[in-house]
Amino acid sequence: LTVPVFNHAKHVLFLVVGSKKAQRLKEVLRLQPASEQLPAQAINPANGTLDWLVDAAAASLLQSRS
């Protein structure tokens, strides 16, 4: 599947599990992307929803926005 296919979907869901994914998840979700965009950062459904299901281990490096 290509980025345009995902971006035309009604619903896109990322499932991220495990501490080995924590650093990459942090990189994907950062507000200011690096000069090279990661593939997951290009996913932004035009007329759909994008949801992330993340376990505690994968989210361990994320900061709370509260």
PyMOL Python script that loads the backbone (N, CA, C, O; Angstrom):
from pymol import cmd

cmd.read_pdbstr("""\
ATOM      1  N   LEU A   1       0.833  -1.179   0.000  1.00  0.00           N
ATOM      2  CA  LEU A   1       0.000   0.000   0.000  1.00  0.00           C
ATOM      3  C   LEU A   1       0.877   1.241   0.000  1.00  0.00           C
ATOM      4  O   LEU A   1       1.987   1.233   0.532  1.00  0.00           O
ATOM      5  N   THR A   2       0.369   2.302  -0.599  1.00  0.00           N
ATOM      6  CA  THR A   2       1.126   3.539  -0.700  1.00  0.00           C
ATOM      7  C   THR A   2       0.495   4.625   0.165  1.00  0.00           C
ATOM      8  O   THR A   2      -0.635   4.485   0.632  1.00  0.00           O
ATOM      9  N   VAL A   3       1.238   5.704   0.371  1.00  0.00           N
ATOM     10  CA  VAL A   3       0.738   6.819   1.175  1.00  0.00           C
ATOM     11  C   VAL A   3      -0.589   7.350   0.635  1.00  0.00           C
ATOM     12  O   VAL A   3      -1.508   7.565   1.425  1.00  0.00           O
ATOM     13  N   PRO A   4      -0.734   7.572  -0.682  1.00  0.00           N
ATOM     14  CA  PRO A   4      -2.029   8.055  -1.170  1.00  0.00           C
ATOM     15  C   PRO A   4      -3.196   7.121  -0.845  1.00  0.00           C
ATOM     16  O   PRO A   4      -4.302   7.590  -0.581  1.00  0.00           O
ATOM     17  N   VAL A   5      -2.969   5.835  -0.862  1.00  0.00           N
ATOM     18  CA  VAL A   5      -4.032   4.880  -0.511  1.00  0.00           C
ATOM     19  C   VAL A   5      -4.449   5.088   0.946  1.00  0.00           C
ATOM     20  O   VAL A   5      -5.641   5.175   1.244  1.00  0.00           O
ATOM     21  N   PHE A   6      -3.483   5.166   1.843  1.00  0.00           N
ATOM     22  CA  PHE A   6      -3.800   5.403   3.255  1.00  0.00           C
ATOM     23  C   PHE A   6      -4.501   6.740   3.441  1.00  0.00           C
ATOM     24  O   PHE A   6      -5.452   6.832   4.217  1.00  0.00           O
ATOM     25  N   ASN A   7      -4.052   7.770   2.750  1.00  0.00           N
ATOM     26  CA  ASN A   7      -4.620   9.104   2.921  1.00  0.00           C
ATOM     27  C   ASN A   7      -6.007   9.257   2.310  1.00  0.00           C
ATOM     28  O   ASN A   7      -6.677  10.262   2.550  1.00  0.00           O
ATOM     29  N   HIS A   8      -6.447   8.279   1.526  1.00  0.00           N
ATOM     30  CA  HIS A   8      -7.813   8.284   1.012  1.00  0.00           C
ATOM     31  C   HIS A   8      -8.727   7.350   1.817  1.00  0.00           C
ATOM     32  O   HIS A   8      -9.910   7.214   1.503  1.00  0.00           O
ATOM     33  N   ALA A   9      -8.188   6.723   2.830  1.00  0.00           N
ATOM     34  CA  ALA A   9      -8.973   5.797   3.650  1.00  0.00           C
ATOM     35  C   ALA A   9      -9.910   6.562   4.579  1.00  0.00           C
ATOM     36  O   ALA A   9      -9.647   7.710   4.938  1.00  0.00           O
ATOM     37  N   LYS A  10     -11.003   5.913   4.962  1.00  0.00           N
ATOM     38  CA  LYS A  10     -11.921   6.510   5.935  1.00  0.00           C
ATOM     39  C   LYS A  10     -11.369   6.418   7.346  1.00  0.00           C
ATOM     40  O   LYS A  10     -11.640   7.278   8.185  1.00  0.00           O
ATOM     41  N   HIS A  11     -10.598   5.380   7.603  1.00  0.00           N
ATOM     42  CA  HIS A  11     -10.057   5.194   8.954  1.00  0.00           C
ATOM     43  C   HIS A  11      -8.694   4.521   8.858  1.00  0.00           C
ATOM     44  O   HIS A  11      -8.545   3.489   8.204  1.00  0.00           O
ATOM     45  N   VAL A  12      -7.711   5.109   9.511  1.00  0.00           N
ATOM     46  CA  VAL A  12      -6.373   4.524   9.592  1.00  0.00           C
ATOM     47  C   VAL A  12      -6.057   4.337  11.064  1.00  0.00           C
ATOM     48  O   VAL A  12      -6.293   5.233  11.874  1.00  0.00           O
ATOM     49  N   LEU A  13      -5.529   3.185  11.407  1.00  0.00           N
ATOM     50  CA  LEU A  13      -5.207   2.863  12.792  1.00  0.00           C
ATOM     51  C   LEU A  13      -3.781   2.348  12.861  1.00  0.00           C
ATOM     52  O   LEU A  13      -3.414   1.407  12.159  1.00  0.00           O
ATOM     53  N   PHE A  14      -2.981   2.974  13.713  1.00  0.00           N
ATOM     54  CA  PHE A  14      -1.642   2.468  13.998  1.00  0.00           C
ATOM     55  C   PHE A  14      -1.704   1.763  15.345  1.00  0.00           C
ATOM     56  O   PHE A  14      -2.263   2.297  16.303  1.00  0.00           O
ATOM     57  N   LEU A  15      -1.138   0.580  15.421  1.00  0.00           N
ATOM     58  CA  LEU A  15      -1.033  -0.177  16.661  1.00  0.00           C
ATOM     59  C   LEU A  15       0.442  -0.292  16.988  1.00  0.00           C
ATOM     60  O   LEU A  15       1.211  -0.868  16.218  1.00  0.00           O
ATOM     61  N   VAL A  16       0.842   0.259  18.141  1.00  0.00           N
ATOM     62  CA  VAL A  16       2.252   0.287  18.522  1.00  0.00           C
ATOM     63  C   VAL A  16       2.385  -0.393  19.879  1.00  0.00           C
ATOM     64  O   VAL A  16       1.771   0.025  20.860  1.00  0.00           O
ATOM     65  N   VAL A  17       3.197  -1.450  19.920  1.00  0.00           N
ATOM     66  CA  VAL A  17       3.315  -2.253  21.129  1.00  0.00           C
ATOM     67  C   VAL A  17       4.775  -2.522  21.447  1.00  0.00           C
ATOM     68  O   VAL A  17       5.551  -2.902  20.571  1.00  0.00           O
ATOM     69  N   GLY A  18       5.143  -2.322  22.702  1.00  0.00           N
ATOM     70  CA  GLY A  18       6.452  -2.725  23.181  1.00  0.00           C
ATOM     71  C   GLY A  18       7.468  -1.604  23.315  1.00  0.00           C
ATOM     72  O   GLY A  18       7.436  -0.614  22.585  1.00  0.00           O
ATOM     73  N   SER A  19       8.369  -1.791  24.268  1.00  0.00           N
ATOM     74  CA  SER A  19       9.386  -0.787  24.563  1.00  0.00           C
ATOM     75  C   SER A  19      10.369  -0.586  23.415  1.00  0.00           C
ATOM     76  O   SER A  19      10.974   0.480  23.302  1.00  0.00           O
ATOM     77  N   LYS A  20      10.535  -1.589  22.566  1.00  0.00           N
ATOM     78  CA  LYS A  20      11.451  -1.447  21.428  1.00  0.00           C
ATOM     79  C   LYS A  20      10.932  -0.434  20.413  1.00  0.00           C
ATOM     80  O   LYS A  20      11.696   0.029  19.567  1.00  0.00           O
ATOM     81  N   LYS A  21       9.658  -0.083  20.478  1.00  0.00           N
ATOM     82  CA  LYS A  21       9.056   0.885  19.552  1.00  0.00           C
ATOM     83  C   LYS A  21       9.003   2.298  20.144  1.00  0.00           C
ATOM     84  O   LYS A  21       8.613   3.235  19.448  1.00  0.00           O
ATOM     85  N   ALA A  22       9.383   2.467  21.404  1.00  0.00           N
ATOM     86  CA  ALA A  22       9.213   3.743  22.095  1.00  0.00           C
ATOM     87  C   ALA A  22       9.971   4.894  21.426  1.00  0.00           C
ATOM     88  O   ALA A  22       9.399   5.965  21.223  1.00  0.00           O
ATOM     89  N   GLN A  23      11.223   4.697  21.087  1.00  0.00           N
ATOM     90  CA  GLN A  23      12.011   5.773  20.481  1.00  0.00           C
ATOM     91  C   GLN A  23      11.454   6.162  19.109  1.00  0.00           C
ATOM     92  O   GLN A  23      11.343   7.348  18.798  1.00  0.00           O
ATOM     93  N   ARG A  24      11.112   5.186  18.304  1.00  0.00           N
ATOM     94  CA  ARG A  24      10.581   5.488  16.968  1.00  0.00           C
ATOM     95  C   ARG A  24       9.227   6.182  17.068  1.00  0.00           C
ATOM     96  O   ARG A  24       8.954   7.107  16.303  1.00  0.00           O
ATOM     97  N   LEU A  25       8.379   5.752  17.994  1.00  0.00           N
ATOM     98  CA  LEU A  25       7.092   6.418  18.187  1.00  0.00           C
ATOM     99  C   LEU A  25       7.300   7.879  18.568  1.00  0.00           C
ATOM    100  O   LEU A  25       6.608   8.759  18.055  1.00  0.00           O
ATOM    101  N   LYS A  26       8.237   8.138  19.456  1.00  0.00           N
ATOM    102  CA  LYS A  26       8.554   9.515  19.850  1.00  0.00           C
ATOM    103  C   LYS A  26       8.976  10.337  18.628  1.00  0.00           C
ATOM    104  O   LYS A  26       8.570  11.490  18.482  1.00  0.00           O
ATOM    105  N   GLU A  27       9.782   9.749  17.762  1.00  0.00           N
ATOM    106  CA  GLU A  27      10.240  10.440  16.558  1.00  0.00           C
ATOM    107  C   GLU A  27       9.076  10.713  15.599  1.00  0.00           C
ATOM    108  O   GLU A  27       8.989  11.796  15.020  1.00  0.00           O
ATOM    109  N   VAL A  28       8.199   9.747  15.436  1.00  0.00           N
ATOM    110  CA  VAL A  28       7.068   9.895  14.515  1.00  0.00           C
ATOM    111  C   VAL A  28       6.114  10.988  14.997  1.00  0.00           C
ATOM    112  O   VAL A  28       5.587  11.750  14.186  1.00  0.00           O
ATOM    113  N   LEU A  29       5.891  11.069  16.302  1.00  0.00           N
ATOM    114  CA  LEU A  29       4.902  11.994  16.840  1.00  0.00           C
ATOM    115  C   LEU A  29       5.446  13.376  17.179  1.00  0.00           C
ATOM    116  O   LEU A  29       4.683  14.240  17.612  1.00  0.00           O
ATOM    117  N   ARG A  30       6.726  13.605  16.997  1.00  0.00           N
ATOM    118  CA  ARG A  30       7.267  14.927  17.342  1.00  0.00           C
ATOM    119  C   ARG A  30       6.605  15.997  16.477  1.00  0.00           C
ATOM    120  O   ARG A  30       6.242  15.751  15.327  1.00  0.00           O
ATOM    121  N   LEU A  31       6.458  17.179  17.051  1.00  0.00           N
ATOM    122  CA  LEU A  31       5.754  18.264  16.361  1.00  0.00           C
ATOM    123  C   LEU A  31       6.555  18.814  15.190  1.00  0.00           C
ATOM    124  O   LEU A  31       5.975  19.180  14.168  1.00  0.00           O
ATOM    125  N   GLN A  32       7.865  18.879  15.318  1.00  0.00           N
ATOM    126  CA  GLN A  32       8.719  19.396  14.258  1.00  0.00           C
ATOM    127  C   GLN A  32       9.445  18.218  13.619  1.00  0.00           C
ATOM    128  O   GLN A  32      10.468  17.776  14.142  1.00  0.00           O
ATOM    129  N   PRO A  33       8.939  17.700  12.497  1.00  0.00           N
ATOM    130  CA  PRO A  33       9.607  16.572  11.850  1.00  0.00           C
ATOM    131  C   PRO A  33      11.030  16.933  11.424  1.00  0.00           C
ATOM    132  O   PRO A  33      11.319  18.086  11.102  1.00  0.00           O
ATOM    133  N   ALA A  34      11.887  15.963  11.427  1.00  0.00           N
ATOM    134  CA  ALA A  34      13.256  16.148  10.946  1.00  0.00           C
ATOM    135  C   ALA A  34      13.217  16.429   9.449  1.00  0.00           C
ATOM    136  O   ALA A  34      12.154  16.371   8.830  1.00  0.00           O
ATOM    137  N   SER A  35      14.363  16.729   8.874  1.00  0.00           N
ATOM    138  CA  SER A  35      14.395  17.043   7.450  1.00  0.00           C
ATOM    139  C   SER A  35      13.893  15.880   6.602  1.00  0.00           C
ATOM    140  O   SER A  35      13.295  16.092   5.547  1.00  0.00           O
ATOM    141  N   GLU A  36      14.131  14.669   7.055  1.00  0.00           N
ATOM    142  CA  GLU A  36      13.614  13.489   6.355  1.00  0.00           C
ATOM    143  C   GLU A  36      12.375  13.004   7.079  1.00  0.00           C
ATOM    144  O   GLU A  36      12.423  12.666   8.262  1.00  0.00           O
ATOM    145  N   GLN A  37      11.269  12.974   6.362  1.00  0.00           N
ATOM    146  CA  GLN A  37      10.013  12.538   6.948  1.00  0.00           C
ATOM    147  C   GLN A  37       9.979  11.021   7.045  1.00  0.00           C
ATOM    148  O   GLN A  37      10.370  10.316   6.115  1.00  0.00           O
ATOM    149  N   LEU A  38       9.510  10.533   8.176  1.00  0.00           N
ATOM    150  CA  LEU A  38       9.305   9.098   8.340  1.00  0.00           C
ATOM    151  C   LEU A  38       7.995   8.722   7.644  1.00  0.00           C
ATOM    152  O   LEU A  38       7.075   9.538   7.593  1.00  0.00           O
ATOM    153  N   PRO A  39       7.895   7.511   7.111  1.00  0.00           N
ATOM    154  CA  PRO A  39       6.686   7.122   6.383  1.00  0.00           C
ATOM    155  C   PRO A  39       5.389   7.343   7.168  1.00  0.00           C
ATOM    156  O   PRO A  39       4.399   7.805   6.601  1.00  0.00           O
ATOM    157  N   ALA A  40       5.383   7.025   8.435  1.00  0.00           N
ATOM    158  CA  ALA A  40       4.159   7.187   9.230  1.00  0.00           C
ATOM    159  C   ALA A  40       3.758   8.655   9.359  1.00  0.00           C
ATOM    160  O   ALA A  40       2.578   8.951   9.550  1.00  0.00           O
ATOM    161  N   GLN A  41       4.705   9.571   9.261  1.00  0.00           N
ATOM    162  CA  GLN A  41       4.387  10.995   9.358  1.00  0.00           C
ATOM    163  C   GLN A  41       3.647  11.508   8.122  1.00  0.00           C
ATOM    164  O   GLN A  41       3.036  12.575   8.169  1.00  0.00           O
ATOM    165  N   ALA A  42       3.694  10.776   7.042  1.00  0.00           N
ATOM    166  CA  ALA A  42       3.014  11.178   5.808  1.00  0.00           C
ATOM    167  C   ALA A  42       1.551  10.750   5.787  1.00  0.00           C
ATOM    168  O   ALA A  42       0.804  11.134   4.887  1.00  0.00           O
ATOM    169  N   ILE A  43       1.143   9.963   6.765  1.00  0.00           N
ATOM    170  CA  ILE A  43      -0.225   9.466   6.802  1.00  0.00           C
ATOM    171  C   ILE A  43      -1.115  10.512   7.473  1.00  0.00           C
ATOM    172  O   ILE A  43      -0.944  10.826   8.651  1.00  0.00           O
ATOM    173  N   ASN A  44      -2.054  11.039   6.716  1.00  0.00           N
ATOM    174  CA  ASN A  44      -2.974  12.064   7.199  1.00  0.00           C
ATOM    175  C   ASN A  44      -4.241  12.000   6.341  1.00  0.00           C
ATOM    176  O   ASN A  44      -4.371  12.751   5.374  1.00  0.00           O
ATOM    177  N   PRO A  45      -5.166  11.118   6.685  1.00  0.00           N
ATOM    178  CA  PRO A  45      -6.356  10.934   5.858  1.00  0.00           C
ATOM    179  C   PRO A  45      -7.097  12.257   5.606  1.00  0.00           C
ATOM    180  O   PRO A  45      -7.443  12.970   6.548  1.00  0.00           O
ATOM    181  N   ALA A  46      -7.333  12.569   4.345  1.00  0.00           N
ATOM    182  CA  ALA A  46      -7.970  13.828   3.963  1.00  0.00           C
ATOM    183  C   ALA A  46      -9.399  13.929   4.484  1.00  0.00           C
ATOM    184  O   ALA A  46      -9.800  14.982   4.981  1.00  0.00           O
ATOM    185  N   ASN A  47     -10.165  12.862   4.378  1.00  0.00           N
ATOM    186  CA  ASN A  47     -11.560  12.872   4.814  1.00  0.00           C
ATOM    187  C   ASN A  47     -11.850  11.700   5.737  1.00  0.00           C
ATOM    188  O   ASN A  47     -12.937  11.123   5.706  1.00  0.00           O
ATOM    189  N   GLY A  48     -10.873  11.358   6.552  1.00  0.00           N
ATOM    190  CA  GLY A  48     -11.029  10.222   7.443  1.00  0.00           C
ATOM    191  C   GLY A  48     -10.412  10.509   8.795  1.00  0.00           C
ATOM    192  O   GLY A  48     -10.102  11.654   9.126  1.00  0.00           O
ATOM    193  N   THR A  49     -10.241   9.463   9.563  1.00  0.00           N
ATOM    194  CA  THR A  49      -9.664   9.601  10.897  1.00  0.00           C
ATOM    195  C   THR A  49      -8.363   8.826  10.989  1.00  0.00           C
ATOM    196  O   THR A  49      -8.153   7.839  10.284  1.00  0.00           O
ATOM    197  N   LEU A  50      -7.498   9.293  11.868  1.00  0.00           N
ATOM    198  CA  LEU A  50      -6.223   8.639  12.151  1.00  0.00           C
ATOM    199  C   LEU A  50      -6.166   8.412  13.653  1.00  0.00           C
ATOM    200  O   LEU A  50      -6.210   9.367  14.428  1.00  0.00           O
ATOM    201  N   ASP A  51      -6.070   7.168  14.064  1.00  0.00           N
ATOM    202  CA  ASP A  51      -6.018   6.817  15.483  1.00  0.00           C
ATOM    203  C   ASP A  51      -4.750   6.034  15.783  1.00  0.00           C
ATOM    204  O   ASP A  51      -4.238   5.290  14.947  1.00  0.00           O
ATOM    205  N   TRP A  52      -4.268   6.224  16.984  1.00  0.00           N
ATOM    206  CA  TRP A  52      -3.085   5.508  17.474  1.00  0.00           C
ATOM    207  C   TRP A  52      -3.486   4.708  18.703  1.00  0.00           C
ATOM    208  O   TRP A  52      -4.010   5.272  19.664  1.00  0.00           O
ATOM    209  N   LEU A  53      -3.247   3.409  18.685  1.00  0.00           N
ATOM    210  CA  LEU A  53      -3.395   2.559  19.870  1.00  0.00           C
ATOM    211  C   LEU A  53      -1.983   2.216  20.315  1.00  0.00           C
ATOM    212  O   LEU A  53      -1.230   1.572  19.585  1.00  0.00           O
ATOM    213  N   VAL A  54      -1.635   2.648  21.506  1.00  0.00           N
ATOM    214  CA  VAL A  54      -0.259   2.535  21.984  1.00  0.00           C
ATOM    215  C   VAL A  54      -0.270   1.969  23.397  1.00  0.00           C
ATOM    216  O   VAL A  54      -1.012   2.453  24.253  1.00  0.00           O
ATOM    217  N   ASP A  55       0.543   0.949  23.649  1.00  0.00           N
ATOM    218  CA  ASP A  55       0.609   0.432  25.006  1.00  0.00           C
ATOM    219  C   ASP A  55       1.567   1.286  25.848  1.00  0.00           C
ATOM    220  O   ASP A  55       2.285   2.131  25.312  1.00  0.00           O
ATOM    221  N   ALA A  56       1.572   1.061  27.161  1.00  0.00           N
ATOM    222  CA  ALA A  56       2.370   1.871  28.082  1.00  0.00           C
ATOM    223  C   ALA A  56       3.863   1.782  27.770  1.00  0.00           C
ATOM    224  O   ALA A  56       4.574   2.780  27.885  1.00  0.00           O
ATOM    225  N   ALA A  57       4.341   0.622  27.383  1.00  0.00           N
ATOM    226  CA  ALA A  57       5.765   0.457  27.088  1.00  0.00           C
ATOM    227  C   ALA A  57       6.171   1.288  25.873  1.00  0.00           C
ATOM    228  O   ALA A  57       7.215   1.939  25.892  1.00  0.00           O
ATOM    229  N   ALA A  58       5.372   1.273  24.836  1.00  0.00           N
ATOM    230  CA  ALA A  58       5.677   2.050  23.631  1.00  0.00           C
ATOM    231  C   ALA A  58       5.569   3.544  23.909  1.00  0.00           C
ATOM    232  O   ALA A  58       6.292   4.336  23.303  1.00  0.00           O
ATOM    233  N   ALA A  59       4.684   3.941  24.811  1.00  0.00           N
ATOM    234  CA  ALA A  59       4.475   5.356  25.134  1.00  0.00           C
ATOM    235  C   ALA A  59       5.406   5.864  26.223  1.00  0.00           C
ATOM    236  O   ALA A  59       5.299   7.021  26.631  1.00  0.00           O
ATOM    237  N   SER A  60       6.306   5.035  26.697  1.00  0.00           N
ATOM    238  CA  SER A  60       7.130   5.383  27.860  1.00  0.00           C
ATOM    239  C   SER A  60       8.012   6.615  27.667  1.00  0.00           C
ATOM    240  O   SER A  60       8.392   7.244  28.655  1.00  0.00           O
ATOM    241  N   LEU A  61       8.349   6.980  26.428  1.00  0.00           N
ATOM    242  CA  LEU A  61       9.202   8.145  26.179  1.00  0.00           C
ATOM    243  C   LEU A  61       8.406   9.392  25.798  1.00  0.00           C
ATOM    244  O   LEU A  61       8.990  10.446  25.545  1.00  0.00           O
ATOM    245  N   LEU A  62       7.087   9.280  25.755  1.00  0.00           N
ATOM    246  CA  LEU A  62       6.248  10.418  25.392  1.00  0.00           C
ATOM    247  C   LEU A  62       5.969  11.268  26.636  1.00  0.00           C
ATOM    248  O   LEU A  62       5.817  10.748  27.741  1.00  0.00           O
ATOM    249  N   GLN A  63       5.908  12.560  26.432  1.00  0.00           N
ATOM    250  CA  GLN A  63       5.594  13.465  27.538  1.00  0.00           C
ATOM    251  C   GLN A  63       4.116  13.794  27.526  1.00  0.00           C
ATOM    252  O   GLN A  63       3.497  13.888  26.466  1.00  0.00           O
ATOM    253  N   SER A  64       3.561  13.967  28.701  1.00  0.00           N
ATOM    254  CA  SER A  64       2.155  14.346  28.821  1.00  0.00           C
ATOM    255  C   SER A  64       2.000  15.808  28.422  1.00  0.00           C
ATOM    256  O   SER A  64       2.869  16.630  28.713  1.00  0.00           O
ATOM    257  N   ARG A  65       0.893  16.133  27.754  1.00  0.00           N
ATOM    258  CA  ARG A  65       0.627  17.514  27.334  1.00  0.00           C
ATOM    259  C   ARG A  65      -0.205  18.268  28.364  1.00  0.00           C
ATOM    260  O   ARG A  65      -0.616  19.398  28.100  1.00  0.00           O
ATOM    261  N   SER A  66      -0.462  17.685  29.515  1.00  0.00           N
ATOM    262  CA  SER A  66      -1.297  18.354  30.517  1.00  0.00           C
ATOM    263  C   SER A  66      -0.500  19.299  31.386  1.00  0.00           C
ATOM    264  O   SER A  66      -1.060  19.939  32.277  1.00  0.00           O
TER     265      SER A  66
END
""", "prot")
cmd.dss("prot")
cmd.show_as("cartoon", "prot")
cmd.util.cbc("prot")
cmd.orient("prot")
